[in-house]
Amino acid sequence: MGVPDEDKLGTICKTDMGTIETSVSKIVTAIDAVNKLISCNTWVGTSADAWGNDFQSRMNSLKTLFGSYPPEEQRLIAKARQDQADMDRKRQIGH
């Protein structure tokens, strides 16, 4: 029992997005672990402050990017479903 033709692209897209979400979750977990390791006792001084500020800036950029995934995911799934419906219509017209 496979996926019906009318939802193949949507299903593939959902699967791909699930893989991305899993990877993003692992990255966020790693970022959080690094944040927990960085403290005033590990490294101090101007260089430490500069590195810490750069790190936090990059991590905030990543988290902003990751936050944009859910709405984009829904848009891509909807587009995949529409593309599949268009292909199905063309196939039916051809028969």
PyMOL Python script that loads the backbone (N, CA, C, O; Angstrom):
from pymol import cmd

cmd.read_pdbstr("""\
ATOM      1  N   MET A   1       0.840  -1.169   0.000  1.00  0.00           N
ATOM      2  CA  MET A   1       0.000   0.000   0.000  1.00  0.00           C
ATOM      3  C   MET A   1       0.888   1.235   0.000  1.00  0.00           C
ATOM      4  O   MET A   1       1.506   1.553   1.016  1.00  0.00           O
ATOM      5  N   GLY A   2       0.956   1.921  -1.107  1.00  0.00           N
ATOM      6  CA  GLY A   2       1.809   3.091  -1.205  1.00  0.00           C
ATOM      7  C   GLY A   2       1.036   4.378  -1.033  1.00  0.00           C
ATOM      8  O   GLY A   2      -0.156   4.389  -0.727  1.00  0.00           O
ATOM      9  N   VAL A   3       1.750   5.442  -1.237  1.00  0.00           N
ATOM     10  CA  VAL A   3       1.149   6.768  -1.165  1.00  0.00           C
ATOM     11  C   VAL A   3       0.363   7.002  -2.446  1.00  0.00           C
ATOM     12  O   VAL A   3       0.869   6.730  -3.534  1.00  0.00           O
ATOM     13  N   PRO A   4      -0.869   7.502  -2.337  1.00  0.00           N
ATOM     14  CA  PRO A   4      -1.631   7.782  -3.550  1.00  0.00           C
ATOM     15  C   PRO A   4      -0.886   8.787  -4.425  1.00  0.00           C
ATOM     16  O   PRO A   4      -0.190   9.667  -3.918  1.00  0.00           O
ATOM     17  N   ASP A   5      -1.038   8.649  -5.743  1.00  0.00           N
ATOM     18  CA  ASP A   5      -0.356   9.549  -6.673  1.00  0.00           C
ATOM     19  C   ASP A   5      -0.589  11.011  -6.335  1.00  0.00           C
ATOM     20  O   ASP A   5       0.320  11.834  -6.443  1.00  0.00           O
ATOM     21  N   GLU A   6      -1.823  11.336  -5.921  1.00  0.00           N
ATOM     22  CA  GLU A   6      -2.149  12.746  -5.720  1.00  0.00           C
ATOM     23  C   GLU A   6      -1.402  13.383  -4.547  1.00  0.00           C
ATOM     24  O   GLU A   6      -1.453  14.602  -4.385  1.00  0.00           O
ATOM     25  N   ASP A   7      -0.721  12.600  -3.741  1.00  0.00           N
ATOM     26  CA  ASP A   7      -0.003  13.196  -2.613  1.00  0.00           C
ATOM     27  C   ASP A   7       1.468  12.789  -2.553  1.00  0.00           C
ATOM     28  O   ASP A   7       2.112  12.954  -1.518  1.00  0.00           O
ATOM     29  N   LYS A   8       2.003  12.259  -3.652  1.00  0.00           N
ATOM     30  CA  LYS A   8       3.402  11.809  -3.619  1.00  0.00           C
ATOM     31  C   LYS A   8       4.373  12.953  -3.342  1.00  0.00           C
ATOM     32  O   LYS A   8       5.230  12.837  -2.467  1.00  0.00           O
ATOM     33  N   LEU A   9       4.247  14.058  -4.080  1.00  0.00           N
ATOM     34  CA  LEU A   9       5.175  15.169  -3.861  1.00  0.00           C
ATOM     35  C   LEU A   9       5.013  15.765  -2.469  1.00  0.00           C
ATOM     36  O   LEU A   9       6.002  16.116  -1.825  1.00  0.00           O
ATOM     37  N   GLY A  10       3.768  15.881  -2.000  1.00  0.00           N
ATOM     38  CA  GLY A  10       3.531  16.399  -0.653  1.00  0.00           C
ATOM     39  C   GLY A  10       4.172  15.522   0.402  1.00  0.00           C
ATOM     40  O   GLY A  10       4.753  16.025   1.363  1.00  0.00           O
ATOM     41  N   THR A  11       4.069  14.216   0.228  1.00  0.00           N
ATOM     42  CA  THR A  11       4.651  13.272   1.183  1.00  0.00           C
ATOM     43  C   THR A  11       6.175  13.342   1.161  1.00  0.00           C
ATOM     44  O   THR A  11       6.815  13.336   2.213  1.00  0.00           O
ATOM     45  N   ILE A  12       6.746  13.406  -0.020  1.00  0.00           N
ATOM     46  CA  ILE A  12       8.204  13.523  -0.146  1.00  0.00           C
ATOM     47  C   ILE A  12       8.674  14.812   0.518  1.00  0.00           C
ATOM     48  O   ILE A  12       9.668  14.820   1.245  1.00  0.00           O
ATOM     49  N   CYS A  13       7.953  15.897   0.264  1.00  0.00           N
ATOM     50  CA  CYS A  13       8.312  17.189   0.846  1.00  0.00           C
ATOM     51  C   CYS A  13       8.229  17.138   2.373  1.00  0.00           C
ATOM     52  O   CYS A  13       9.119  17.640   3.059  1.00  0.00           O
ATOM     53  N   LYS A  14       7.163  16.535   2.906  1.00  0.00           N
ATOM     54  CA  LYS A  14       7.014  16.417   4.367  1.00  0.00           C
ATOM     55  C   LYS A  14       8.165  15.611   4.964  1.00  0.00           C
ATOM     56  O   LYS A  14       8.696  15.963   6.017  1.00  0.00           O
ATOM     57  N   THR A  15       8.545  14.535   4.293  1.00  0.00           N
ATOM     58  CA  THR A  15       9.649  13.696   4.768  1.00  0.00           C
ATOM     59  C   THR A  15      10.948  14.498   4.801  1.00  0.00           C
ATOM     60  O   THR A  15      11.688  14.458   5.784  1.00  0.00           O
ATOM     61  N   ASP A  16      11.215  15.223   3.719  1.00  0.00           N
ATOM     62  CA  ASP A  16      12.422  16.052   3.663  1.00  0.00           C
ATOM     63  C   ASP A  16      12.416  17.105   4.768  1.00  0.00           C
ATOM     64  O   ASP A  16      13.435  17.328   5.422  1.00  0.00           O
ATOM     65  N   MET A  17      11.276  17.749   4.974  1.00  0.00           N
ATOM     66  CA  MET A  17      11.171  18.777   6.008  1.00  0.00           C
ATOM     67  C   MET A  17      11.367  18.169   7.402  1.00  0.00           C
ATOM     68  O   MET A  17      11.954  18.805   8.278  1.00  0.00           O
ATOM     69  N   GLY A  18      10.885  16.958   7.604  1.00  0.00           N
ATOM     70  CA  GLY A  18      11.090  16.277   8.884  1.00  0.00           C
ATOM     71  C   GLY A  18      12.567  16.030   9.150  1.00  0.00           C
ATOM     72  O   GLY A  18      13.038  16.168  10.279  1.00  0.00           O
ATOM     73  N   THR A  19      13.289  15.665   8.101  1.00  0.00           N
ATOM     74  CA  THR A  19      14.734  15.454   8.218  1.00  0.00           C
ATOM     75  C   THR A  19      15.432  16.760   8.582  1.00  0.00           C
ATOM     76  O   THR A  19      16.333  16.780   9.420  1.00  0.00           O
ATOM     77  N   ILE A  20      15.010  17.843   7.948  1.00  0.00           N
ATOM     78  CA  ILE A  20      15.586  19.159   8.248  1.00  0.00           C
ATOM     79  C   ILE A  20      15.297  19.540   9.699  1.00  0.00           C
ATOM     80  O   ILE A  20      16.187  20.010  10.409  1.00  0.00           O
ATOM     81  N   GLU A  21      14.054  19.339  10.139  1.00  0.00           N
ATOM     82  CA  GLU A  21      13.690  19.681  11.520  1.00  0.00           C
ATOM     83  C   GLU A  21      14.524  18.892  12.530  1.00  0.00           C
ATOM     84  O   GLU A  21      14.931  19.434  13.557  1.00  0.00           O
ATOM     85  N   THR A  22      14.776  17.628  12.243  1.00  0.00           N
ATOM     86  CA  THR A  22      15.602  16.810  13.132  1.00  0.00           C
ATOM     87  C   THR A  22      17.020  17.369  13.203  1.00  0.00           C
ATOM     88  O   THR A  22      17.604  17.464  14.283  1.00  0.00           O
ATOM     89  N   SER A  23      17.565  17.733  12.058  1.00  0.00           N
ATOM     90  CA  SER A  23      18.920  18.294  12.020  1.00  0.00           C
ATOM     91  C   SER A  23      18.986  19.627  12.755  1.00  0.00           C
ATOM     92  O   SER A  23      19.924  19.877  13.512  1.00  0.00           O
ATOM     93  N   VAL A  24      17.996  20.477  12.533  1.00  0.00           N
ATOM     94  CA  VAL A  24      17.952  21.776  13.212  1.00  0.00           C
ATOM     95  C   VAL A  24      17.897  21.573  14.724  1.00  0.00           C
ATOM     96  O   VAL A  24      18.581  22.270  15.475  1.00  0.00           O
ATOM     97  N   SER A  25      17.093  20.632  15.159  1.00  0.00           N
ATOM     98  CA  SER A  25      16.976  20.353  16.591  1.00  0.00           C
ATOM     99  C   SER A  25      18.324  19.938  17.180  1.00  0.00           C
ATOM    100  O   SER A  25      18.683  20.362  18.278  1.00  0.00           O
ATOM    101  N   LYS A  26      19.061  19.114  16.451  1.00  0.00           N
ATOM    102  CA  LYS A  26      20.380  18.676  16.921  1.00  0.00           C
ATOM    103  C   LYS A  26      21.352  19.857  16.994  1.00  0.00           C
ATOM    104  O   LYS A  26      22.149  19.953  17.927  1.00  0.00           O
ATOM    105  N   ILE A  27      21.282  20.745  16.016  1.00  0.00           N
ATOM    106  CA  ILE A  27      22.162  21.920  16.006  1.00  0.00           C
ATOM    107  C   ILE A  27      21.835  22.838  17.177  1.00  0.00           C
ATOM    108  O   ILE A  27      22.738  23.315  17.865  1.00  0.00           O
ATOM    109  N   VAL A  28      20.548  23.087  17.405  1.00  0.00           N
ATOM    110  CA  VAL A  28      20.132  23.942  18.522  1.00  0.00           C
ATOM    111  C   VAL A  28      20.569  23.329  19.855  1.00  0.00           C
ATOM    112  O   VAL A  28      21.005  24.046  20.756  1.00  0.00           O
ATOM    113  N   THR A  29      20.454  22.017  19.979  1.00  0.00           N
ATOM    114  CA  THR A  29      20.908  21.337  21.198  1.00  0.00           C
ATOM    115  C   THR A  29      22.410  21.539  21.397  1.00  0.00           C
ATOM    116  O   THR A  29      22.865  21.779  22.515  1.00  0.00           O
ATOM    117  N   ALA A  30      23.173  21.440  20.315  1.00  0.00           N
ATOM    118  CA  ALA A  30      24.626  21.646  20.401  1.00  0.00           C
ATOM    119  C   ALA A  30      24.948  23.093  20.783  1.00  0.00           C
ATOM    120  O   ALA A  30      25.838  23.337  21.598  1.00  0.00           O
ATOM    121  N   ILE A  31      24.235  24.041  20.203  1.00  0.00           N
ATOM    122  CA  ILE A  31      24.442  25.455  20.542  1.00  0.00           C
ATOM    123  C   ILE A  31      24.173  25.675  22.027  1.00  0.00           C
ATOM    124  O   ILE A  31      24.952  26.330  22.720  1.00  0.00           O
ATOM    125  N   ASP A  32      23.071  25.125  22.503  1.00  0.00           N
ATOM    126  CA  ASP A  32      22.730  25.266  23.923  1.00  0.00           C
ATOM    127  C   ASP A  32      23.800  24.643  24.818  1.00  0.00           C
ATOM    128  O   ASP A  32      24.114  25.182  25.880  1.00  0.00           O
ATOM    129  N   ALA A  33      24.357  23.514  24.394  1.00  0.00           N
ATOM    130  CA  ALA A  33      25.414  22.859  25.179  1.00  0.00           C
ATOM    131  C   ALA A  33      26.658  23.741  25.250  1.00  0.00           C
ATOM    132  O   ALA A  33      27.285  23.854  26.304  1.00  0.00           O
ATOM    133  N   VAL A  34      27.011  24.366  24.128  1.00  0.00           N
ATOM    134  CA  VAL A  34      28.171  25.269  24.120  1.00  0.00           C
ATOM    135  C   VAL A  34      27.905  26.456  25.036  1.00  0.00           C
ATOM    136  O   VAL A  34      28.782  26.866  25.796  1.00  0.00           O
ATOM    137  N   ASN A  35      26.691  27.011  24.964  1.00  0.00           N
ATOM    138  CA  ASN A  35      26.351  28.140  25.836  1.00  0.00           C
ATOM    139  C   ASN A  35      26.511  27.775  27.308  1.00  0.00           C
ATOM    140  O   ASN A  35      26.957  28.598  28.107  1.00  0.00           O
ATOM    141  N   LYS A  36      26.152  26.553  27.666  1.00  0.00           N
ATOM    142  CA  LYS A  36      26.277  26.117  29.062  1.00  0.00           C
ATOM    143  C   LYS A  36      27.742  25.966  29.474  1.00  0.00           C
ATOM    144  O   LYS A  36      28.092  26.169  30.636  1.00  0.00           O
ATOM    145  N   LEU A  37      28.588  25.611  28.514  1.00  0.00           N
ATOM    146  CA  LEU A  37      30.011  25.438  28.818  1.00  0.00           C
ATOM    147  C   LEU A  37      30.742  26.765  28.978  1.00  0.00           C
ATOM    148  O   LEU A  37      31.719  26.865  29.719  1.00  0.00           O
ATOM    149  N   ILE A  38      30.254  27.780  28.273  1.00  0.00           N
ATOM    150  CA  ILE A  38      30.919  29.080  28.315  1.00  0.00           C
ATOM    151  C   ILE A  38      30.456  29.808  29.571  1.00  0.00           C
ATOM    152  O   ILE A  38      29.267  30.058  29.770  1.00  0.00           O
ATOM    153  N   SER A  39      31.417  30.134  30.400  1.00  0.00           N
ATOM    154  CA  SER A  39      31.092  30.893  31.609  1.00  0.00           C
ATOM    155  C   SER A  39      32.250  31.827  31.928  1.00  0.00           C
ATOM    156  O   SER A  39      33.286  31.810  31.263  1.00  0.00           O
ATOM    157  N   CYS A  40      32.060  32.616  32.925  1.00  0.00           N
ATOM    158  CA  CYS A  40      33.116  33.546  33.341  1.00  0.00           C
ATOM    159  C   CYS A  40      34.363  32.819  33.833  1.00  0.00           C
ATOM    160  O   CYS A  40      35.440  33.411  33.903  1.00  0.00           O
ATOM    161  N   ASN A  41      34.224  31.555  34.168  1.00  0.00           N
ATOM    162  CA  ASN A  41      35.358  30.799  34.703  1.00  0.00           C
ATOM    163  C   ASN A  41      36.192  30.114  33.630  1.00  0.00           C
ATOM    164  O   ASN A  41      37.287  29.633  33.921  1.00  0.00           O
ATOM    165  N   THR A  42      35.700  30.059  32.400  1.00  0.00           N
ATOM    166  CA  THR A  42      36.432  29.325  31.367  1.00  0.00           C
ATOM    167  C   THR A  42      37.453  30.188  30.645  1.00  0.00           C
ATOM    168  O   THR A  42      38.530  29.718  30.278  1.00  0.00           O
ATOM    169  N   TRP A  43      37.104  31.460  30.441  1.00  0.00           N
ATOM    170  CA  TRP A  43      37.997  32.321  29.674  1.00  0.00           C
ATOM    171  C   TRP A  43      37.575  33.742  29.957  1.00  0.00           C
ATOM    172  O   TRP A  43      36.393  34.061  29.832  1.00  0.00           O
ATOM    173  N   VAL A  44      38.487  34.598  30.330  1.00  0.00           N
ATOM    174  CA  VAL A  44      38.145  35.983  30.659  1.00  0.00           C
ATOM    175  C   VAL A  44      39.064  36.937  29.906  1.00  0.00           C
ATOM    176  O   VAL A  44      40.146  36.562  29.456  1.00  0.00           O
ATOM    177  N   GLY A  45      38.613  38.158  29.784  1.00  0.00           N
ATOM    178  CA  GLY A  45      39.421  39.179  29.134  1.00  0.00           C
ATOM    179  C   GLY A  45      38.770  39.689  27.865  1.00  0.00           C
ATOM    180  O   GLY A  45      37.693  39.248  27.465  1.00  0.00           O
ATOM    181  N   THR A  46      39.455  40.625  27.250  1.00  0.00           N
ATOM    182  CA  THR A  46      38.941  41.272  26.042  1.00  0.00           C
ATOM    183  C   THR A  46      38.735  40.270  24.907  1.00  0.00           C
ATOM    184  O   THR A  46      37.716  40.307  24.217  1.00  0.00           O
ATOM    185  N   SER A  47      39.691  39.388  24.718  1.00  0.00           N
ATOM    186  CA  SER A  47      39.565  38.375  23.653  1.00  0.00           C
ATOM    187  C   SER A  47      38.370  37.468  23.903  1.00  0.00           C
ATOM    188  O   SER A  47      37.638  37.128  22.974  1.00  0.00           O
ATOM    189  N   ALA A  48      38.174  37.081  25.146  1.00  0.00           N
ATOM    190  CA  ALA A  48      37.036  36.219  25.491  1.00  0.00           C
ATOM    191  C   ALA A  48      35.725  36.944  25.234  1.00  0.00           C
ATOM    192  O   ALA A  48      34.780  36.359  24.705  1.00  0.00           O
ATOM    193  N   ASP A  49      35.668  38.220  25.608  1.00  0.00           N
ATOM    194  CA  ASP A  49      34.450  39.000  25.383  1.00  0.00           C
ATOM    195  C   ASP A  49      34.153  39.136  23.891  1.00  0.00           C
ATOM    196  O   ASP A  49      33.009  38.984  23.463  1.00  0.00           O
ATOM    197  N   ALA A  50      35.191  39.423  23.103  1.00  0.00           N
ATOM    198  CA  ALA A  50      35.001  39.573  21.652  1.00  0.00           C
ATOM    199  C   ALA A  50      34.532  38.258  21.038  1.00  0.00           C
ATOM    200  O   ALA A  50      33.604  38.236  20.229  1.00  0.00           O
ATOM    201  N   TRP A  51      35.182  37.161  21.429  1.00  0.00           N
ATOM    202  CA  TRP A  51      34.785  35.854  20.895  1.00  0.00           C
ATOM    203  C   TRP A  51      33.358  35.531  21.304  1.00  0.00           C
ATOM    204  O   TRP A  51      32.562  35.078  20.483  1.00  0.00           O
ATOM    205  N   GLY A  52      33.031  35.763  22.571  1.00  0.00           N
ATOM    206  CA  GLY A  52      31.686  35.478  23.067  1.00  0.00           C
ATOM    207  C   GLY A  52      30.624  36.288  22.346  1.00  0.00           C
ATOM    208  O   GLY A  52      29.562  35.764  22.008  1.00  0.00           O
ATOM    209  N   ASN A  53      30.903  37.563  22.109  1.00  0.00           N
ATOM    210  CA  ASN A  53      29.942  38.400  21.380  1.00  0.00           C
ATOM    211  C   ASN A  53      29.756  37.916  19.948  1.00  0.00           C
ATOM    212  O   ASN A  53      28.633  37.856  19.448  1.00  0.00           O
ATOM    213  N   ASP A  54      30.865  37.570  19.287  1.00  0.00           N
ATOM    214  CA  ASP A  54      30.773  37.035  17.920  1.00  0.00           C
ATOM    215  C   ASP A  54      29.976  35.735  17.901  1.00  0.00           C
ATOM    216  O   ASP A  54      29.117  35.532  17.044  1.00  0.00           O
ATOM    217  N   PHE A  55      30.271  34.864  18.854  1.00  0.00           N
ATOM    218  CA  PHE A  55      29.575  33.578  18.928  1.00  0.00           C
ATOM    219  C   PHE A  55      28.078  33.793  19.117  1.00  0.00           C
ATOM    220  O   PHE A  55      27.268  33.196  18.407  1.00  0.00           O
ATOM    221  N   GLN A  56      27.711  34.639  20.070  1.00  0.00           N
ATOM    222  CA  GLN A  56      26.289  34.879  20.333  1.00  0.00           C
ATOM    223  C   GLN A  56      25.597  35.495  19.122  1.00  0.00           C
ATOM    224  O   GLN A  56      24.449  35.161  18.828  1.00  0.00           O
ATOM    225  N   SER A  57      26.277  36.382  18.425  1.00  0.00           N
ATOM    226  CA  SER A  57      25.706  36.995  17.225  1.00  0.00           C
ATOM    227  C   SER A  57      25.445  35.944  16.149  1.00  0.00           C
ATOM    228  O   SER A  57      24.379  35.930  15.532  1.00  0.00           O
ATOM    229  N   ARG A  58      26.415  35.071  15.929  1.00  0.00           N
ATOM    230  CA  ARG A  58      26.240  34.005  14.931  1.00  0.00           C
ATOM    231  C   ARG A  58      25.126  33.036  15.333  1.00  0.00           C
ATOM    232  O   ARG A  58      24.333  32.609  14.495  1.00  0.00           O
ATOM    233  N   MET A  59      25.076  32.700  16.601  1.00  0.00           N
ATOM    234  CA  MET A  59      24.046  31.759  17.064  1.00  0.00           C
ATOM    235  C   MET A  59      22.652  32.380  16.964  1.00  0.00           C
ATOM    236  O   MET A  59      21.687  31.694  16.625  1.00  0.00           O
ATOM    237  N   ASN A  60      22.546  33.676  17.259  1.00  0.00           N
ATOM    238  CA  ASN A  60      21.255  34.345  17.100  1.00  0.00           C
ATOM    239  C   ASN A  60      20.830  34.379  15.639  1.00  0.00           C
ATOM    240  O   ASN A  60      19.649  34.218  15.330  1.00  0.00           O
ATOM    241  N   SER A  61      21.788  34.589  14.736  1.00  0.00           N
ATOM    242  CA  SER A  61      21.472  34.561  13.300  1.00  0.00           C
ATOM    243  C   SER A  61      20.974  33.182  12.890  1.00  0.00           C
ATOM    244  O   SER A  61      20.002  33.061  12.145  1.00  0.00           O
ATOM    245  N   LEU A  62      21.647  32.143  13.381  1.00  0.00           N
ATOM    246  CA  LEU A  62      21.213  30.775  13.069  1.00  0.00           C
ATOM    247  C   LEU A  62      19.810  30.499  13.599  1.00  0.00           C
ATOM    248  O   LEU A  62      18.977  29.925  12.897  1.00  0.00           O
ATOM    249  N   LYS A  63      19.552  30.910  14.837  1.00  0.00           N
ATOM    250  CA  LYS A  63      18.232  30.669  15.417  1.00  0.00           C
ATOM    251  C   LYS A  63      17.147  31.431  14.664  1.00  0.00           C
ATOM    252  O   LYS A  63      16.030  30.933  14.521  1.00  0.00           O
ATOM    253  N   THR A  64      17.463  32.639  14.177  1.00  0.00           N
ATOM    254  CA  THR A  64      16.506  33.386  13.353  1.00  0.00           C
ATOM    255  C   THR A  64      16.230  32.627  12.061  1.00  0.00           C
ATOM    256  O   THR A  64      15.080  32.498  11.642  1.00  0.00           O
ATOM    257  N   LEU A  65      17.287  32.126  11.436  1.00  0.00           N
ATOM    258  CA  LEU A  65      17.127  31.329  10.219  1.00  0.00           C
ATOM    259  C   LEU A  65      16.278  30.101  10.498  1.00  0.00           C
ATOM    260  O   LEU A  65      15.354  29.802   9.742  1.00  0.00           O
ATOM    261  N   PHE A  66      16.581  29.388  11.571  1.00  0.00           N
ATOM    262  CA  PHE A  66      15.821  28.188  11.913  1.00  0.00           C
ATOM    263  C   PHE A  66      14.361  28.516  12.190  1.00  0.00           C
ATOM    264  O   PHE A  66      13.478  27.714  11.887  1.00  0.00           O
ATOM    265  N   GLY A  67      14.100  29.679  12.760  1.00  0.00           N
ATOM    266  CA  GLY A  67      12.728  30.094  13.037  1.00  0.00           C
ATOM    267  C   GLY A  67      11.924  30.357  11.779  1.00  0.00           C
ATOM    268  O   GLY A  67      10.694  30.340  11.803  1.00  0.00           O
ATOM    269  N   SER A  68      12.628  30.603  10.671  1.00  0.00           N
ATOM    270  CA  SER A  68      11.927  30.849   9.404  1.00  0.00           C
ATOM    271  C   SER A  68      11.514  29.547   8.719  1.00  0.00           C
ATOM    272  O   SER A  68      10.738  29.576   7.764  1.00  0.00           O
ATOM    273  N   TYR A  69      12.019  28.410   9.191  1.00  0.00           N
ATOM    274  CA  TYR A  69      11.719  27.136   8.541  1.00  0.00           C
ATOM    275  C   TYR A  69      10.255  26.710   8.611  1.00  0.00           C
ATOM    276  O   TYR A  69       9.707  26.307   7.585  1.00  0.00           O
ATOM    277  N   PRO A  70       9.591  26.779   9.771  1.00  0.00           N
ATOM    278  CA  PRO A  70       8.202  26.282   9.809  1.00  0.00           C
ATOM    279  C   PRO A  70       7.264  26.930   8.787  1.00  0.00           C
ATOM    280  O   PRO A  70       6.543  26.205   8.101  1.00  0.00           O
ATOM    281  N   PRO A  71       7.240  28.277   8.650  1.00  0.00           N
ATOM    282  CA  PRO A  71       6.354  28.834   7.630  1.00  0.00           C
ATOM    283  C   PRO A  71       6.787  28.445   6.211  1.00  0.00           C
ATOM    284  O   PRO A  71       5.948  28.212   5.341  1.00  0.00           O
ATOM    285  N   GLU A  72       8.082  28.378   5.993  1.00  0.00           N
ATOM    286  CA  GLU A  72       8.576  27.984   4.671  1.00  0.00           C
ATOM    287  C   GLU A  72       8.215  26.530   4.395  1.00  0.00           C
ATOM    288  O   GLU A  72       7.886  26.174   3.263  1.00  0.00           O
ATOM    289  N   GLU A  73       8.276  25.698   5.413  1.00  0.00           N
ATOM    290  CA  GLU A  73       7.898  24.295   5.269  1.00  0.00           C
ATOM    291  C   GLU A  73       6.460  24.178   4.777  1.00  0.00           C
ATOM    292  O   GLU A  73       6.176  23.431   3.841  1.00  0.00           O
ATOM    293  N   GLN A  74       5.568  24.910   5.402  1.00  0.00           N
ATOM    294  CA  GLN A  74       4.162  24.847   5.002  1.00  0.00           C
ATOM    295  C   GLN A  74       3.977  25.333   3.568  1.00  0.00           C
ATOM    296  O   GLN A  74       3.187  24.766   2.814  1.00  0.00           O
ATOM    297  N   ARG A  75       4.709  26.387   3.192  1.00  0.00           N
ATOM    298  CA  ARG A  75       4.616  26.907   1.822  1.00  0.00           C
ATOM    299  C   ARG A  75       5.113  25.863   0.821  1.00  0.00           C
ATOM    300  O   ARG A  75       4.492  25.653  -0.220  1.00  0.00           O
ATOM    301  N   LEU A  76       6.224  25.215   1.137  1.00  0.00           N
ATOM    302  CA  LEU A  76       6.784  24.213   0.226  1.00  0.00           C
ATOM    303  C   LEU A  76       5.878  22.993   0.094  1.00  0.00           C
ATOM    304  O   LEU A  76       5.725  22.453  -1.001  1.00  0.00           O
ATOM    305  N   ILE A  77       5.277  22.555   1.196  1.00  0.00           N
ATOM    306  CA  ILE A  77       4.361  21.414   1.137  1.00  0.00           C
ATOM    307  C   ILE A  77       3.141  21.762   0.299  1.00  0.00           C
ATOM    308  O   ILE A  77       2.698  20.956  -0.519  1.00  0.00           O
ATOM    309  N   ALA A  78       2.595  22.959   0.498  1.00  0.00           N
ATOM    310  CA  ALA A  78       1.435  23.388  -0.294  1.00  0.00           C
ATOM    311  C   ALA A  78       1.798  23.455  -1.774  1.00  0.00           C
ATOM    312  O   ALA A  78       1.010  23.047  -2.627  1.00  0.00           O
ATOM    313  N   LYS A  79       2.992  23.969  -2.081  1.00  0.00           N
ATOM    314  CA  LYS A  79       3.430  24.041  -3.482  1.00  0.00           C
ATOM    315  C   LYS A  79       3.607  22.644  -4.059  1.00  0.00           C
ATOM    316  O   LYS A  79       3.214  22.396  -5.199  1.00  0.00           O
ATOM    317  N   ALA A  80       4.187  21.734  -3.297  1.00  0.00           N
ATOM    318  CA  ALA A  80       4.370  20.358  -3.777  1.00  0.00           C
ATOM    319  C   ALA A  80       3.023  19.712  -4.074  1.00  0.00           C
ATOM    320  O   ALA A  80       2.865  19.019  -5.079  1.00  0.00           O
ATOM    321  N   ARG A  81       2.062  19.942  -3.202  1.00  0.00           N
ATOM    322  CA  ARG A  81       0.722  19.380  -3.434  1.00  0.00           C
ATOM    323  C   ARG A  81       0.088  19.978  -4.685  1.00  0.00           C
ATOM    324  O   ARG A  81      -0.544  19.269  -5.468  1.00  0.00           O
ATOM    325  N   GLN A  82       0.260  21.283  -4.869  1.00  0.00           N
ATOM    326  CA  GLN A  82      -0.296  21.931  -6.061  1.00  0.00           C
ATOM    327  C   GLN A  82       0.401  21.413  -7.315  1.00  0.00           C
ATOM    328  O   GLN A  82      -0.254  21.129  -8.318  1.00  0.00           O
ATOM    329  N   ASP A  83       1.716  21.289  -7.264  1.00  0.00           N
ATOM    330  CA  ASP A  83       2.460  20.756  -8.413  1.00  0.00           C
ATOM    331  C   ASP A  83       1.996  19.340  -8.743  1.00  0.00           C
ATOM    332  O   ASP A  83       1.834  18.991  -9.912  1.00  0.00           O
ATOM    333  N   GLN A  84       1.782  18.521  -7.699  1.00  0.00           N
ATOM    334  CA  GLN A  84       1.307  17.153  -7.918  1.00  0.00           C
ATOM    335  C   GLN A  84      -0.077  17.169  -8.556  1.00  0.00           C
ATOM    336  O   GLN A  84      -0.339  16.403  -9.483  1.00  0.00           O
ATOM    337  N   ALA A  85      -0.965  18.033  -8.070  1.00  0.00           N
ATOM    338  CA  ALA A  85      -2.315  18.127  -8.631  1.00  0.00           C
ATOM    339  C   ALA A  85      -2.251  18.553 -10.096  1.00  0.00           C
ATOM    340  O   ALA A  85      -2.991  18.031 -10.930  1.00  0.00           O
ATOM    341  N   ASP A  86      -1.365  19.500 -10.407  1.00  0.00           N
ATOM    342  CA  ASP A  86      -1.205  19.938 -11.800  1.00  0.00           C
ATOM    343  C   ASP A  86      -0.712  18.794 -12.680  1.00  0.00           C
ATOM    344  O   ASP A  86      -1.207  18.613 -13.793  1.00  0.00           O
ATOM    345  N   MET A  87       0.258  18.019 -12.192  1.00  0.00           N
ATOM    346  CA  MET A  87       0.764  16.877 -12.969  1.00  0.00           C
ATOM    347  C   MET A  87      -0.322  15.823 -13.151  1.00  0.00           C
ATOM    348  O   MET A  87      -0.451  15.234 -14.224  1.00  0.00           O
ATOM    349  N   ASP A  88      -1.102  15.590 -12.098  1.00  0.00           N
ATOM    350  CA  ASP A  88      -2.184  14.601 -12.185  1.00  0.00           C
ATOM    351  C   ASP A  88      -3.224  15.021 -13.217  1.00  0.00           C
ATOM    352  O   ASP A  88      -3.714  14.194 -13.986  1.00  0.00           O
ATOM    353  N   ARG A  89      -3.560  16.320 -13.229  1.00  0.00           N
ATOM    354  CA  ARG A  89      -4.531  16.822 -14.221  1.00  0.00           C
ATOM    355  C   ARG A  89      -4.001  16.621 -15.638  1.00  0.00           C
ATOM    356  O   ARG A  89      -4.728  16.165 -16.520  1.00  0.00           O
ATOM    357  N   LYS A  90      -2.739  16.961 -15.850  1.00  0.00           N
ATOM    358  CA  LYS A  90      -2.143  16.809 -17.178  1.00  0.00           C
ATOM    359  C   LYS A  90      -2.133  15.342 -17.598  1.00  0.00           C
ATOM    360  O   LYS A  90      -2.379  15.022 -18.761  1.00  0.00           O
ATOM    361  N   ARG A  91      -1.849  14.456 -16.652  1.00  0.00           N
ATOM    362  CA  ARG A  91      -1.831  13.028 -16.949  1.00  0.00           C
ATOM    363  C   ARG A  91      -3.227  12.545 -17.339  1.00  0.00           C
ATOM    364  O   ARG A  91      -3.373  11.750 -18.268  1.00  0.00           O
ATOM    365  N   GLN A  92      -4.242  13.018 -16.638  1.00  0.00           N
ATOM    366  CA  GLN A  92      -5.618  12.613 -16.932  1.00  0.00           C
ATOM    367  C   GLN A  92      -6.069  13.133 -18.291  1.00  0.00           C
ATOM    368  O   GLN A  92      -6.797  12.453 -19.015  1.00  0.00           O
ATOM    369  N   ILE A  93      -5.636  14.336 -18.630  1.00  0.00           N
ATOM    370  CA  ILE A  93      -5.994  14.901 -19.935  1.00  0.00           C
ATOM    371  C   ILE A  93      -5.330  14.100 -21.044  1.00  0.00           C
ATOM    372  O   ILE A  93      -5.914  13.916 -22.112  1.00  0.00           O
ATOM    373  N   GLY A  94      -4.118  13.626 -20.801  1.00  0.00           N
ATOM    374  CA  GLY A  94      -3.374  12.858 -21.792  1.00  0.00           C
ATOM    375  C   GLY A  94      -3.939  11.475 -22.044  1.00  0.00           C
ATOM    376  O   GLY A  94      -3.618  10.861 -23.061  1.00  0.00           O
ATOM    377  N   HIS A  95      -4.785  10.959 -21.135  1.00  0.00           N
ATOM    378  CA  HIS A  95      -5.325   9.597 -21.294  1.00  0.00           C
ATOM    379  C   HIS A  95      -6.682   9.624 -21.897  1.00  0.00           C
ATOM    380  O   HIS A  95      -7.287   8.572 -22.103  1.00  0.00           O
TER     381      HIS A  95
END
""", "prot")
cmd.dss("prot")
cmd.show_as("cartoon", "prot")
cmd.util.cbc("prot")
cmd.orient("prot")
